[in-house]
Amino acid sequence: MLPYKDLEVTNEYIVREFSQNIDPIELMWHRDDEDRTIEVIGETNWQIQLDNQLPSSINECIFIPRHEWHRVIKGTGTLTLKIYKN
């Protein structure tokens, strides 16, 4: 089972939601097959961590290069993202 739910999928972006009830162990390190730009919808204290970097705020647009290891770190409340595939 996936740790998120896709609320909207288009050719340009995906709106994805991570529940506040998710077990943090489900938020695993992973890589994607395309470049992505992540934009948070609303404000949050969830974080993102890219390979060989410290966790950082996800409240501004984040570019994730193709095949770069990364993970989301749980905060409070629900996290909703708009993911643009490049």
Buried (B, 14 or more C-beta within 10 A) or exposed (E): EEBBEEEEEEEEBBBBBBBEEBEEEBBEEEEBEEBBBBBBEEEBEBBBBBEEEEEEBBBEEBEBBEEBEBBBBBBEBBBBBBBBBE
